Amino acid sequence: MTEGEHVASEAKPALGFADSVVAATALVVDEPVVTDDTSDFGTVDGLDVVNTATSSDD
């Protein structure tokens, strides 16, 4: 089951199926999640999240 509570803490919000798959994939391949909606992914332990809304390519 991919949906549900974080194993380490019940105080963290639950992730939906799609976000769980994205987060798990990023953790397995050791790459960041690149998104402008960091609200869900910011709570995943060990996951590097790059916010495209604040990143610049200068």
N, CA, C and O atoms as a printed pandas DataFrame, in Angstrom:
     atom_number atom_name residue_name chain_id  residue_number  x_coord  y_coord  z_coord
0              1         N          MET        A               1    0.844   -1.176    0.000
1              2        CA          MET        A               1    0.000    0.000    0.000
2              3         C          MET        A               1    0.887    1.235    0.000
3              4         O          MET        A               1    1.768    1.357    0.851
4              5         N          THR        A               2    0.676    2.139   -0.922
5              6        CA          THR        A               2    1.501    3.334   -0.990
6              7         C          THR        A               2    0.862    4.532   -0.307
7              8         O          THR        A               2    1.569    5.462    0.083
8              9         N          GLU        A               3   -0.444    4.535   -0.154
9             10        CA          GLU        A               3   -1.100    5.643    0.531
10            11         C          GLU        A               3   -1.101    5.390    2.030
11            12         O          GLU        A               3   -1.074    4.241    2.469
12            13         N          GLY        A               4   -1.130    6.444    2.805
13            14        CA          GLY        A               4   -1.251    6.259    4.236
14            15         C          GLY        A               4   -0.323    7.136    5.030
15            16         O          GLY        A               4    0.206    8.128    4.527
16            17         N          GLU        A               5   -0.131    6.763    6.272
17            18        CA          GLU        A               5    0.666    7.534    7.209
18            19         C          GLU        A               5    2.149    7.262    7.002
19            20         O          GLU        A               5    2.533    6.190    6.535
20            21         N          HIS        A               6    2.976    8.237    7.353
21            22        CA          HIS        A               6    4.415    8.016    7.357
22            23         C          HIS        A               6    4.727    6.991    8.438
23            24         O          HIS        A               6    4.144    7.036    9.521
24            25         N          VAL        A               7    5.625    6.084    8.161
25            26        CA          VAL        A               7    5.961    5.041    9.123
26            27         C          VAL        A               7    6.612    5.635   10.365
27            28         O          VAL        A               7    6.317    5.206   11.481
28            29         N          ALA        A               8    7.483    6.604   10.189
29            30        CA          ALA        A               8    8.259    7.136   11.308
30            31         C          ALA        A               8    7.461    8.061   12.221
31            32         O          ALA        A               8    7.827    8.243   13.382
32            33         N          SER        A               9    6.389    8.641   11.720
33            34        CA          SER        A               9    5.674    9.619   12.529
34            35         C          SER        A               9    4.238    9.761   12.068
35            36         O          SER        A               9    3.972    9.935   10.879
36            37         N          GLU        A              10    3.316    9.685   13.007
37            38        CA          GLU        A              10    1.920    9.913   12.674
38            39         C          GLU        A              10    1.603   11.405   12.639
39            40         O          GLU        A              10    0.499   11.791   12.255
40            41         N          ALA        A              11    2.548   12.244   13.031
41            42        CA          ALA        A              11    2.342   13.681   13.030
42            43         C          ALA        A              11    2.519   14.282   11.639
43            44         O          ALA        A              11    2.129   15.425   11.400
44            45         N          LYS        A              12    3.102   13.518   10.728
45            46        CA          LYS        A              12    3.301   14.016    9.366
46            47         C          LYS        A              12    2.068   13.726    8.526
47            48         O          LYS        A              12    1.378   12.733    8.754
48            49         N          PRO        A              13    1.791   14.584    7.561
49            50        CA          PRO        A              13    0.590   14.372    6.743
50            51         C          PRO        A              13    0.719   13.151    5.841
51            52         O          PRO        A              13    1.821   12.732    5.488
52            53         N          ALA        A              14   -0.413   12.599    5.481
53            54        CA          ALA        A              14   -0.447   11.460    4.562
54            55         C          ALA        A              14   -0.178   11.943    3.136
55            56         O          ALA        A              14   -0.513   13.072    2.779
56            57         N          LEU        A              15    0.423   11.081    2.339
57            58        CA          LEU        A              15    0.659   11.385    0.934
58            59         C          LEU        A              15   -0.340   10.613    0.088
59            60         O          LEU        A              15   -0.706    9.486    0.424
60            61         N          GLY        A              16   -0.777   11.210   -0.998
61            62        CA          GLY        A              16   -1.627   10.507   -1.939
62            63         C          GLY        A              16   -0.805    9.535   -2.768
63            64         O          GLY        A              16    0.422    9.520   -2.682
64            65         N          PHE        A              17   -1.476    8.731   -3.562
65            66        CA          PHE        A              17   -0.808    7.705   -4.351
66            67         C          PHE        A              17    0.244    8.288   -5.293
67            68         O          PHE        A              17    1.387    7.830   -5.297
68            69         N          ALA        A              18   -0.122    9.285   -6.086
69            70        CA          ALA        A              18    0.805    9.844   -7.081
70            71         C          ALA        A              18    2.029   10.472   -6.412
71            72         O          ALA        A              18    3.155   10.256   -6.858
72            73         N          ASP        A              19    1.818   11.241   -5.353
73            74        CA          ASP        A              19    2.944   11.862   -4.653
74            75         C          ASP        A              19    3.836   10.813   -4.007
75            76         O          ASP        A              19    5.054   10.985   -3.953
76            77         N          SER        A              20    3.246    9.729   -3.516
77            78        CA          SER        A              20    4.028    8.642   -2.937
78            79         C          SER        A              20    4.933    7.991   -3.969
79            80         O          SER        A              20    6.091    7.685   -3.687
80            81         N          VAL        A              21    4.402    7.782   -5.162
81            82        CA          VAL        A              21    5.184    7.168   -6.236
82            83         C          VAL        A              21    6.327    8.087   -6.653
83            84         O          VAL        A              21    7.454    7.633   -6.849
84            85         N          VAL        A              22    6.038    9.368   -6.788
85            86        CA          VAL        A              22    7.070   10.339   -7.171
86            87         C          VAL        A              22    8.163   10.399   -6.110
87            88         O          VAL        A              22    9.348   10.358   -6.439
88            89         N          ALA        A              23    7.772   10.496   -4.841
89            90        CA          ALA        A              23    8.747   10.579   -3.754
90            91         C          ALA        A              23    9.585    9.306   -3.666
91            92         O          ALA        A              23   10.805    9.374   -3.521
92            93         N          ALA        A              24    8.938    8.154   -3.754
93            94        CA          ALA        A              24    9.662    6.886   -3.666
94            95         C          ALA        A              24   10.644    6.734   -4.823
95            96         O          ALA        A              24   11.770    6.278   -4.628
96            97         N          THR        A              25   10.226    7.110   -6.007
97            98        CA          THR        A              25   11.103    7.012   -7.178
98            99         C          THR        A              25   12.320    7.912   -7.000
99           100         O          THR        A              25   13.447    7.497   -7.270
100          101         N          ALA        A              26   12.097    9.133   -6.549
101          102        CA          ALA        A              26   13.202   10.071   -6.341
102          103         C          ALA        A              26   14.179    9.549   -5.289
103          104         O          ALA        A              26   15.391    9.697   -5.445
104          105         N          LEU        A              27   13.670    8.948   -4.235
105          106        CA          LEU        A              27   14.535    8.391   -3.200
106          107         C          LEU        A              27   15.348    7.214   -3.726
107          108         O          LEU        A              27   16.532    7.090   -3.415
108          109         N          VAL        A              28   14.724    6.354   -4.518
109          110        CA          VAL        A              28   15.403    5.165   -5.036
110          111         C          VAL        A              28   16.506    5.532   -6.023
111          112         O          VAL        A              28   17.583    4.935   -6.002
112          113         N          VAL        A              29   16.244    6.508   -6.886
113          114        CA          VAL        A              29   17.241    6.877   -7.902
114          115         C          VAL        A              29   18.158    8.002   -7.405
115          116         O          VAL        A              29   19.023    8.478   -8.140
116          117         N          ASP        A              30   17.960    8.421   -6.147
117          118        CA          ASP        A              30   18.790    9.451   -5.514
118          119         C          ASP        A              30   18.826   10.740   -6.329
119          120         O          ASP        A              30   19.892   11.286   -6.609
120          121         N          GLU        A              31   17.655   11.206   -6.696
121          122        CA          GLU        A              31   17.497   12.467   -7.426
122          123         C          GLU        A              31   16.465   13.325   -6.698
123          124         O          GLU        A              31   15.614   12.789   -5.988
124          125         N          PRO        A              32   16.524   14.640   -6.862
125          126        CA          PRO        A              32   15.533   15.502   -6.206
126          127         C          PRO        A              32   14.199   15.484   -6.947
127          128         O          PRO        A              32   14.129   15.138   -8.126
128          129         N          VAL        A              33   13.154   15.862   -6.237
129          130        CA          VAL        A              33   11.869   16.136   -6.862
130          131         C          VAL        A              33   11.895   17.613   -7.220
131          132         O          VAL        A              33   12.157   18.456   -6.362
132          133         N          VAL        A              34   11.626   17.930   -8.471
133          134        CA          VAL        A              34   11.629   19.312   -8.931
134          135         C          VAL        A              34   10.174   19.714   -9.164
135          136         O          VAL        A              34    9.505   19.160  -10.036
136          137         N          THR        A              35    9.687   20.680   -8.381
137          138        CA          THR        A              35    8.277   21.049   -8.424
138          139         C          THR        A              35    8.086   22.474   -7.937
139          140         O          THR        A              35    8.952   23.028   -7.261
140          141         N          ASP        A              36    6.948   23.065   -8.284
141          142        CA          ASP        A              36    6.613   24.368   -7.712
142          143         C          ASP        A              36    5.604   24.214   -6.570
143          144         O          ASP        A              36    5.186   25.203   -5.967
144          145         N          ASP        A              37    5.215   22.966   -6.278
145          146        CA          ASP        A              37    4.308   22.677   -5.170
146          147         C          ASP        A              37    5.022   21.778   -4.170
147          148         O          ASP        A              37    4.923   20.553   -4.241
148          149         N          THR        A              38    5.732   22.386   -3.250
149          150        CA          THR        A              38    6.559   21.637   -2.306
150          151         C          THR        A              38    5.818   21.248   -1.031
151          152         O          THR        A              38    6.393   20.597   -0.159
152          153         N          SER        A              39    4.564   21.632   -0.913
153          154        CA          SER        A              39    3.844   21.410    0.345
154          155         C          SER        A              39    3.762   19.941    0.740
155          156         O          SER        A              39    3.861   19.627    1.927
156          157         N          ASP        A              40    3.586   19.040   -0.205
157          158        CA          ASP        A              40    3.507   17.613    0.121
158          159         C          ASP        A              40    4.882   16.999    0.308
159          160         O          ASP        A              40    5.099   16.251    1.261
160          161         N          PHE        A              41    5.801   17.299   -0.575
161          162        CA          PHE        A              41    7.093   16.627   -0.580
162          163         C          PHE        A              41    8.036   17.105    0.512
163          164         O          PHE        A              41    8.967   16.384    0.870
164          165         N          GLY        A              42    7.826   18.280    1.041
165          166        CA          GLY        A              42    8.697   18.826    2.072
166          167         C          GLY        A              42    8.699   18.030    3.364
167          168         O          GLY        A              42    9.592   18.204    4.194
168          169         N          THR        A              43    7.715   17.159    3.548
169          170        CA          THR        A              43    7.628   16.384    4.787
170          171         C          THR        A              43    8.224   14.990    4.668
171          172         O          THR        A              43    8.219   14.235    5.639
172          173         N          VAL        A              44    8.737   14.637    3.497
173          174        CA          VAL        A              44    9.283   13.290    3.297
174          175         C          VAL        A              44   10.748   13.271    3.733
175          176         O          VAL        A              44   11.581   13.978    3.166
176          177         N          ASP        A              45   11.048   12.465    4.732
177          178        CA          ASP        A              45   12.408   12.375    5.264
178          179         C          ASP        A              45   13.392   11.907    4.199
179          180         O          ASP        A              45   13.149   10.916    3.510
180          181         N          GLY        A              46   14.506   12.628    4.070
181          182        CA          GLY        A              46   15.568   12.229    3.157
182          183         C          GLY        A              46   15.363   12.628    1.717
183          184         O          GLY        A              46   16.215   12.346    0.874
184          185         N          LEU        A              47   14.250   13.280    1.409
185          186        CA          LEU        A              47   13.948   13.660    0.026
186          187         C          LEU        A              47   14.413   15.085   -0.239
187          188         O          LEU        A              47   14.062   16.009    0.494
188          189         N          ASP        A              48   15.203   15.254   -1.286
189          190        CA          ASP        A              48   15.653   16.585   -1.708
190          191         C          ASP        A              48   14.590   17.154   -2.636
191          192         O          ASP        A              48   14.240   16.531   -3.638
192          193         N          VAL        A              49   14.075   18.337   -2.305
193          194        CA          VAL        A              49   13.026   18.975   -3.096
194          195         C          VAL        A              49   13.545   20.306   -3.617
195          196         O          VAL        A              49   14.014   21.143   -2.846
196          197         N          VAL        A              50   13.459   20.495   -4.928
197          198        CA          VAL        A              50   13.862   21.748   -5.564
198          199         C          VAL        A              50   12.598   22.484   -5.955
199          200         O          VAL        A              50   11.769   21.963   -6.702
200          201         N          ASN        A              51   12.452   23.705   -5.442
201          202        CA          ASN        A              51   11.281   24.508   -5.723
202          203         C          ASN        A              51   11.526   25.336   -6.973
203          204         O          ASN        A              51   12.364   26.238   -6.962
204          205         N          THR        A              52   10.806   25.042   -8.052
205          206        CA          THR        A              52   11.000   25.762   -9.311
206          207         C          THR        A              52   10.474   27.187   -9.244
207          208         O          THR        A              52   10.865   28.032  -10.048
208          209         N          ALA        A              53    9.601   27.455   -8.304
209          210        CA          ALA        A              53    9.066   28.812   -8.173
210          211         C          ALA        A              53   10.112   29.775   -7.620
211          212         O          ALA        A              53   10.023   30.982   -7.845
212          213         N          THR        A              54   11.109   29.246   -6.893
213          214        CA          THR        A              54   12.140   30.113   -6.310
214          215         C          THR        A              54   13.504   29.886   -6.920
215          216         O          THR        A              54   14.444   30.611   -6.594
216          217         N          SER        A              55   13.649   28.896   -7.802
217          218        CA          SER        A              55   14.941   28.629   -8.435
218          219         C          SER        A              55   15.157   29.573   -9.597
219          220         O          SER        A              55   14.203   30.045  -10.216
220          221         N          SER        A              56   16.411   29.843   -9.888
221          222        CA          SER        A              56   16.730   30.667  -11.065
222          223         C          SER        A              56   17.840   30.004  -11.850
223          224         O          SER        A              56   18.670   29.285  -11.293
224          225         N          ASP        A              57   17.850   30.249  -13.135
225          226        CA          ASP        A              57   18.857   29.661  -14.021
226          227         C          ASP        A              57   19.902   30.680  -14.434
227          228         O          ASP        A              57   20.523   30.540  -15.488
228          229         N          ASP        A              58   20.105   31.712  -13.608
229          230        CA          ASP        A              58   21.081   32.763  -13.959
230          231         C          ASP        A              58   22.497   32.266  -13.930
231          232         O          ASP        A              58   23.425   33.028  -14.201
